[in-house]
Amino acid sequence: MATGINVVERVNLASQIYEHLREQLMSATFQPGQRLKIRELAKTMGTSETPVREALIQLVRDRALEMKEGYFIRVRMLSLAEYIELRDIRLSLEPLAAERAVPLLDNAAIKQLTESHRLLMRAEKTKDYRAALQHNFDFHFGIYRRSGMPQLTELLDRIWVQVGPMMNFLYPHGHPRYDGAHQHVNVLRGLQQRDVEAVRTAIRDDLIEGGRDFLRVLGEIDANPARADELLALRNQSRQAESPP
């Protein structure tokens, strides 16, 4: 009996660690090519190595991580073709999730989304790109996770666990640009007016308009893989330069 209980506890712990790491991947906490060391993660989380290893293996199955020879685990880098394929799927699924969320988002939820966008704008201005990525994630999934469609949300989770780390190339080189108002503003206006079509269109346009320079950057990396390390180094240097002493 004790052995059975221990197995259940281990499985539950591995599931919790998996969800935690998945959320970090989705919100761009980890960078493409970053090595994830089981011992270090276990120490950080205050747990044994076994459930961490099981969680990482599951993330390898999810195609978020890759395992190299000698159990070397790192965050997977998507090719341009892979990213575009996932983006095309997102262009169908994310507007649908946003559309279904419109009647379910109350004024308190819209206020929270407005605050996420405000924090995003402030983070971009101060070049706190890590925070900007987190606030952007909070904005989008603050909508999608209120769609009332758990299976759709799970599909988006499985896509973003692969896409999330790639968002580290968004700033500063692929900084979102818009032809008119920021599409998040259009999303918020549509939510306030309960205009389903406006919200759906703004979410789609955010991906297309806001991602134009991002696709260009990914194209540069695809043509010259060494460019990825250069861009991440430049971004990290920029962040350190802006940090207070």
Buried (B, 14 or more C-beta within 10 A) or exposed (E): EEEEEEEEEBEEBBBBBBEEBBBBBBBBBBBBBBEBBBEEBBEEBEBEEEBBBBBBBBBBEBEBBBBEEEEEBBBBBBEBEBBBEBBEBBBEBBBBBBBBBBEEBEEEBBEBBBBBBEBBBEBBEEBBBBBBBBBBBBBBBBBBBBBEBEEBBEBBBBBBBBBBBBBBBBBBBBBBEBEEEBBBBBBBBBBBEEBBEBBBBBBBBBBEBBBEBBBEBBBBBBEEEEBBEEBBEEBBEBBEEEEEE
